[in-house]
Amino acid sequence: MEHKISKIDIVTRPEKFDELKNELNKIGVTGMTVTNVLGCGLQKGVTEYYRGNPVEINLNPKIKVEIVVCAVPVEKVVEVAKQVLNTGKIGDGKIFIYDVSKVIKIRTGEEDYDALQDYK
């Protein structure tokens, strides 16, 4: 049986990560890669003052959560992420979805769907 493999990148506010991780675990997402990143979109940054002088802060702290799924539907991951991360304010983040053409588990050599399963 052919399994479609997708990668979902979520870039959002760091303070929302724990809630996002917990809700994703509830729907069966067991693995993710999380990176602290800097970025800006519509926010463009803010002006802060250091010793009385204005300083432009153009990049805001964000987290990037990378998830690869095949058994859990992409739509379910996106729906959970939108529910958890939506504050209605600029800076909630973005979700990017990609097709994955190949996955290889280095330890066993398993490929694609089998490489994403947790066989003991």
Residue frames as a rotation matrix with the C-alpha (Angstrom) as fourth column:
MET 1
0.577 0.817 0.000 0.00
0.817 -0.577 0.000 0.00
0.000 0.000 -1.000 0.00
GLU 2
-0.293 -0.672 0.680 1.33
0.658 -0.658 -0.367 3.42
0.694 0.340 0.635 -0.97
HIS 3
0.376 0.336 -0.864 1.55
0.880 -0.420 0.220 5.92
-0.289 -0.843 -0.454 1.89
LYS 4
0.465 -0.196 0.863 1.78
0.358 -0.850 -0.386 9.65
0.810 0.488 -0.325 1.17
ILE 5
0.050 -0.552 -0.832 4.50
0.991 -0.078 0.111 11.24
-0.126 -0.830 0.543 3.31
SER 6
0.549 0.195 0.813 4.29
0.373 -0.928 -0.029 14.95
0.748 0.319 -0.582 4.11
LYS 7
-0.510 -0.684 -0.522 6.47
0.840 -0.264 -0.474 17.39
0.186 -0.680 0.709 6.00
ILE 8
0.634 0.712 0.301 4.80
0.549 -0.689 0.473 20.15
0.544 -0.135 -0.828 7.98
ASP 9
-0.618 -0.779 -0.107 6.81
0.682 -0.463 -0.566 23.16
0.392 -0.423 0.817 9.14
ILE 10
0.630 0.776 -0.035 5.19
0.658 -0.508 0.556 25.39
0.414 -0.373 -0.830 11.74
VAL 11
-0.620 -0.765 0.172 6.80
0.568 -0.589 -0.575 28.72
0.542 -0.259 0.800 12.60
THR 12
0.448 0.877 0.174 5.20
0.376 -0.361 0.853 30.40
0.811 -0.317 -0.491 15.61
ARG 13
0.366 -0.216 0.905 5.56
-0.705 -0.699 0.118 32.10
0.608 -0.681 -0.408 18.99
PRO 14
-0.584 -0.696 -0.417 7.87
-0.238 0.639 -0.731 30.25
0.776 -0.328 -0.539 21.43
GLU 15
-0.762 0.272 0.587 5.43
-0.626 -0.076 -0.776 30.58
-0.166 -0.959 0.228 24.34
LYS 16
0.310 0.942 -0.131 2.85
-0.940 0.283 -0.190 28.43
-0.142 0.182 0.973 22.50
PHE 17
-0.333 -0.546 -0.769 5.17
-0.746 0.651 -0.139 25.44
0.576 0.528 -0.624 21.99
ASP 18
-0.943 -0.087 0.322 4.30
-0.288 0.698 -0.655 23.34
-0.167 -0.711 -0.683 25.06
GLU 19
-0.085 0.989 0.123 0.58
-0.461 0.071 -0.885 23.52
-0.883 -0.132 0.450 24.36
LEU 20
0.334 0.143 -0.932 1.16
-0.942 0.098 -0.322 22.70
0.046 0.985 0.168 20.68
LYS 21
-0.642 -0.670 -0.373 3.38
-0.627 0.739 -0.246 19.71
0.440 0.076 -0.895 21.54
ASN 22
-0.783 0.385 0.489 0.82
-0.246 0.530 -0.812 18.32
-0.571 -0.756 -0.320 24.00
GLU 23
0.246 0.948 -0.203 -2.08
-0.579 -0.024 -0.815 18.62
-0.777 0.318 0.543 21.54
LEU 24
0.138 -0.271 -0.953 -0.06
-0.939 0.271 -0.213 17.06
0.316 0.924 -0.217 18.70
ASN 25
-0.881 -0.462 0.105 0.84
-0.465 0.802 -0.375 14.12
0.089 -0.379 -0.921 20.95
LYS 26
-0.363 0.834 0.416 -2.89
-0.380 0.275 -0.883 13.57
-0.850 -0.479 0.218 21.59
ILE 27
0.630 0.630 -0.455 -3.52
-0.655 0.116 -0.747 13.02
-0.418 0.768 0.485 17.85
GLY 28
0.859 -0.253 0.446 -0.59
0.300 0.953 -0.036 10.62
-0.416 0.165 0.894 17.45
VAL 29
0.682 -0.714 0.159 2.31
-0.214 -0.403 -0.890 12.83
0.699 0.572 -0.428 16.39
THR 30
0.918 -0.316 -0.241 5.26
0.380 0.524 0.762 11.16
-0.114 -0.791 0.601 18.10
GLY 31
-0.035 -0.999 -0.008 8.27
0.915 -0.035 0.403 12.85
-0.403 0.007 0.915 16.55
MET 32
0.925 0.242 0.292 9.26
0.346 -0.854 -0.388 16.40
0.156 0.460 -0.874 15.76
THR 33
-0.237 -0.971 -0.035 12.30
0.954 -0.226 -0.198 18.59
0.184 -0.080 0.980 15.37
VAL 34
0.834 0.530 -0.154 12.20
0.552 -0.796 0.250 21.96
0.010 -0.294 -0.956 17.11
THR 35
-0.268 -0.931 0.249 14.53
0.922 -0.322 -0.213 24.87
0.279 0.172 0.945 16.40
ASN 36
0.325 0.250 -0.912 14.77
0.515 -0.856 -0.051 28.34
-0.793 -0.453 -0.407 17.89
VAL 37
-0.228 -0.337 0.914 14.77
0.962 -0.223 0.158 30.78
0.150 0.915 0.375 14.98
LEU 38
-0.435 0.119 -0.892 14.55
0.202 -0.953 -0.225 34.51
-0.877 -0.278 0.391 14.33
GLY 39
-0.661 0.210 0.720 12.25
0.743 0.052 0.667 36.01
0.102 0.976 -0.191 11.75
CYS 40
-0.545 0.596 -0.590 9.68
-0.122 -0.753 -0.647 38.56
-0.830 -0.281 0.483 10.77
GLY 41
-0.440 0.527 0.727 6.71
0.898 0.286 0.336 38.67
-0.031 0.800 -0.599 8.50
LEU 42
0.239 0.647 0.725 4.03
0.572 -0.697 0.433 41.29
0.785 0.311 -0.536 8.71
GLN 43
0.702 0.017 -0.712 5.30
0.686 -0.282 0.670 42.30
-0.189 -0.959 -0.210 12.15
LYS 44
0.614 -0.558 0.558 8.43
0.226 -0.554 -0.802 43.90
0.757 0.618 -0.214 10.65
GLY 45
-0.363 -0.774 -0.519 9.91
0.772 0.062 -0.633 44.16
0.523 -0.630 0.575 14.11
VAL 46
0.773 0.595 -0.220 9.64
0.598 -0.569 0.565 46.78
0.211 -0.568 -0.796 16.83
THR 47
0.045 -0.735 0.676 11.56
-0.052 -0.678 -0.734 49.80
0.998 -0.002 -0.069 18.11
GLU 48
0.700 0.062 -0.711 13.02
0.685 0.220 0.694 49.39
0.200 -0.973 0.111 21.58
TYR 49
0.708 -0.449 0.544 15.19
-0.406 -0.890 -0.207 51.79
0.578 -0.074 -0.813 23.54
TYR 50
0.522 -0.665 -0.534 18.67
0.810 0.583 0.064 50.98
0.269 -0.466 0.843 24.83
ARG 51
-0.327 -0.634 -0.701 20.20
0.845 -0.528 0.083 53.64
-0.423 -0.565 0.708 27.08
GLY 52
0.026 0.484 -0.875 17.78
0.088 -0.873 -0.480 56.18
-0.996 -0.064 -0.065 25.70
ASN 53
-0.603 -0.294 -0.742 18.57
-0.679 -0.299 0.670 55.46
-0.419 0.908 -0.019 22.05
PRO 54
0.532 0.847 0.014 16.04
-0.688 0.441 -0.577 53.87
-0.494 0.297 0.817 19.69
VAL 55
-0.715 -0.692 0.105 17.10
-0.530 0.633 0.565 50.44
-0.457 0.348 -0.818 18.36
GLU 56
0.190 0.763 -0.618 15.21
-0.971 0.238 -0.006 48.63
0.142 0.602 0.786 15.60
ILE 57
-0.528 -0.218 0.821 14.61
-0.380 0.925 0.001 45.00
-0.760 -0.311 -0.571 16.41
ASN 58
-0.230 0.400 -0.887 13.82
-0.973 -0.104 0.205 43.54
-0.010 0.910 0.414 12.97
LEU 59
-0.344 0.072 -0.936 13.86
-0.256 0.952 0.168 39.85
0.904 0.297 -0.309 13.80
ASN 60
0.194 0.534 0.823 11.59
-0.964 -0.050 0.259 38.35
0.179 -0.844 0.505 16.44
PRO 61
-0.810 -0.463 0.361 12.24
-0.542 0.826 -0.155 35.10
-0.226 -0.321 -0.920 18.32
LYS 62
0.341 0.868 -0.360 10.16
-0.927 0.375 0.026 32.23
0.157 0.325 0.932 16.93
ILE 63
-0.315 -0.417 0.853 10.23
-0.390 0.876 0.285 28.45
-0.865 -0.243 -0.438 17.04
LYS 64
-0.100 0.234 -0.967 10.16
-0.960 0.231 0.155 26.20
0.260 0.944 0.201 14.01
VAL 65
-0.082 0.190 0.978 8.51
-0.485 0.850 -0.205 22.82
-0.871 -0.491 0.023 14.51
GLU 66
-0.360 -0.107 -0.927 9.20
-0.908 0.269 0.322 20.26
0.215 0.957 -0.194 11.77
ILE 67
-0.077 0.461 0.884 6.95
-0.476 0.762 -0.439 17.19
-0.876 -0.455 0.161 11.59
VAL 68
-0.705 -0.059 -0.707 6.91
-0.669 0.385 0.636 14.35
0.235 0.921 -0.311 9.06
VAL 69
-0.239 0.729 0.641 3.66
-0.554 0.440 -0.707 12.39
-0.797 -0.524 0.299 8.91
CYS 70
-0.817 0.149 -0.557 2.16
-0.452 0.434 0.780 9.54
0.358 0.889 -0.287 6.93
ALA 71
-0.650 0.603 -0.463 -0.24
0.675 0.738 0.015 7.78
0.350 -0.303 -0.886 9.33
VAL 72
-0.215 0.548 -0.808 -1.59
0.607 -0.573 -0.550 10.99
-0.765 -0.609 -0.209 10.92
PRO 73
0.354 0.414 0.839 -3.55
0.930 -0.249 -0.270 13.06
0.097 0.876 -0.473 8.38
VAL 74
-0.700 -0.648 0.301 -1.94
0.648 -0.753 -0.113 16.38
0.299 0.116 0.947 7.44
GLU 75
-0.161 0.736 0.658 -5.32
0.037 -0.662 0.749 18.10
0.986 0.145 0.079 7.75
LYS 76
0.719 0.415 -0.557 -5.61
0.512 0.226 0.829 16.97
0.470 -0.881 -0.049 11.39
VAL 77
-0.146 -0.863 -0.484 -2.15
0.982 -0.188 0.038 18.35
-0.124 -0.469 0.874 12.24
VAL 78
-0.747 -0.112 0.655 -2.99
0.356 -0.900 0.253 21.66
0.561 0.422 0.712 10.55
GLU 79
0.253 0.937 0.242 -6.36
0.132 -0.281 0.950 21.91
0.958 -0.208 -0.195 12.34
VAL 80
0.596 -0.114 -0.795 -4.78
0.797 0.205 0.568 21.28
0.098 -0.972 0.213 15.76
ALA 81
-0.496 -0.864 -0.088 -2.00
0.867 -0.498 0.003 23.80
-0.047 -0.075 0.996 15.07
LYS 82
-0.519 0.365 0.773 -4.48
0.191 -0.832 0.521 26.46
0.833 0.418 0.362 13.98
GLN 83
0.579 0.797 -0.171 -6.65
0.308 -0.019 0.951 25.92
0.755 -0.603 -0.256 17.06
VAL 84
0.452 -0.473 -0.756 -3.72
0.884 0.126 0.450 26.09
-0.117 -0.872 0.475 19.48
LEU 85
-0.467 -0.883 -0.038 -1.71
0.860 -0.464 0.211 28.90
-0.204 0.066 0.977 17.87
ASN 86
-0.210 0.438 0.874 -4.40
0.581 -0.663 0.472 31.37
0.786 0.607 -0.116 16.82
THR 87
-0.504 0.059 -0.862 -4.43
0.754 -0.457 -0.472 34.45
-0.421 -0.888 0.186 19.06
GLY 88
0.588 0.742 0.322 -5.88
0.800 -0.474 -0.367 36.71
-0.120 0.473 -0.873 16.38
LYS 89
0.714 -0.419 -0.562 -2.80
-0.203 -0.891 0.406 38.94
-0.671 -0.176 -0.721 16.49
ILE 90
0.732 -0.572 -0.369 -0.01
-0.472 -0.036 -0.881 39.51
0.491 0.819 -0.296 14.00
GLY 91
-0.246 -0.932 0.267 2.82
-0.927 0.145 -0.347 37.08
0.284 -0.333 -0.899 14.69
ASP 92
0.537 0.508 0.674 0.80
-0.683 0.730 -0.005 33.90
-0.495 -0.457 0.739 15.20
GLY 93
-0.367 -0.834 0.411 2.96
-0.323 0.529 0.785 32.29
-0.872 0.155 -0.464 12.52
LYS 94
0.109 0.290 -0.951 2.75
-0.992 0.086 -0.087 30.22
0.057 0.953 0.297 9.36
ILE 95
0.233 -0.019 0.972 2.30
-0.174 0.983 0.061 26.57
-0.957 -0.184 0.226 8.41
PHE 96
-0.078 -0.348 -0.934 4.16
-0.992 -0.063 0.106 25.17
-0.096 0.936 -0.340 5.39
ILE 97
0.480 0.301 0.824 3.35
-0.263 0.946 -0.192 21.75
-0.837 -0.125 0.533 3.88
TYR 98
-0.160 -0.646 -0.746 5.68
-0.977 -0.005 0.214 19.80
-0.141 0.763 -0.630 1.58
ASP 99
0.926 0.288 -0.244 5.59
-0.339 0.919 -0.201 16.43
0.167 0.268 0.949 -0.16
VAL 100
0.096 -0.896 0.433 8.40
-0.765 0.211 0.608 14.09
-0.636 -0.390 -0.665 0.93
SER 101
0.459 0.061 -0.886 9.83
-0.813 0.432 -0.391 11.86
0.359 0.900 0.248 -1.78
LYS 102
0.227 -0.454 -0.861 12.04
0.151 0.890 -0.430 9.60
0.962 -0.032 0.271 0.37
VAL 103
0.536 -0.150 0.831 12.69
-0.833 -0.254 0.492 8.77
0.137 -0.956 -0.261 4.03
ILE 104
0.256 -0.525 -0.811 15.50
0.026 0.843 -0.538 6.47
0.966 0.116 0.230 5.18
LYS 105
0.946 -0.019 0.323 16.05
-0.323 -0.023 0.946 5.33
-0.011 -1.000 -0.028 8.77
ILE 106
0.233 -0.960 -0.157 19.81
-0.845 -0.119 -0.522 5.34
0.482 0.254 -0.838 9.15
ARG 107
-0.213 -0.357 0.910 20.00
-0.870 0.492 -0.011 2.68
-0.444 -0.794 -0.415 11.90
THR 108
-0.003 0.338 0.941 18.04
-0.048 0.940 -0.338 -0.02
-0.999 -0.047 0.013 10.04
GLY 109
-0.939 -0.343 -0.035 18.01
-0.027 -0.028 0.999 1.07
-0.344 0.939 0.017 6.42
GLU 110
-0.203 0.944 0.262 14.21
0.848 0.303 -0.435 0.97
-0.490 0.134 -0.862 6.38
GLU 111
-0.971 -0.158 0.177 12.64
0.234 -0.764 0.601 3.32
0.040 0.626 0.779 3.88
ASP 112
-0.571 0.760 0.309 9.57
-0.186 -0.487 0.854 5.50
0.799 0.430 0.420 3.50
TYR 113
0.425 0.858 0.289 6.56
-0.504 -0.041 0.863 4.42
0.752 -0.512 0.415 5.63
ASP 114
0.677 -0.193 -0.710 8.56
0.510 0.819 0.264 1.74
0.531 -0.541 0.653 7.49
ALA 115
-0.411 -0.906 0.101 11.27
0.595 -0.350 -0.723 4.28
0.691 -0.237 0.683 8.38
LEU 116
-0.463 0.304 0.833 8.69
-0.493 -0.869 0.043 6.37
0.736 -0.391 0.552 10.26
GLN 117
0.633 0.724 -0.274 7.33
-0.214 0.504 0.837 3.49
0.744 -0.471 0.474 12.35
ASP 118
-0.038 -0.600 0.799 8.54
-0.979 -0.138 -0.149 2.68
0.200 -0.788 -0.582 15.86
TYR 119
0.740 0.172 -0.650 9.29
-0.146 0.985 0.095 -1.04
0.657 0.025 0.754 15.63
LYS 120
0.605 -0.518 0.605 11.17
-0.744 -0.098 0.660 -2.30
-0.283 -0.850 -0.444 18.65
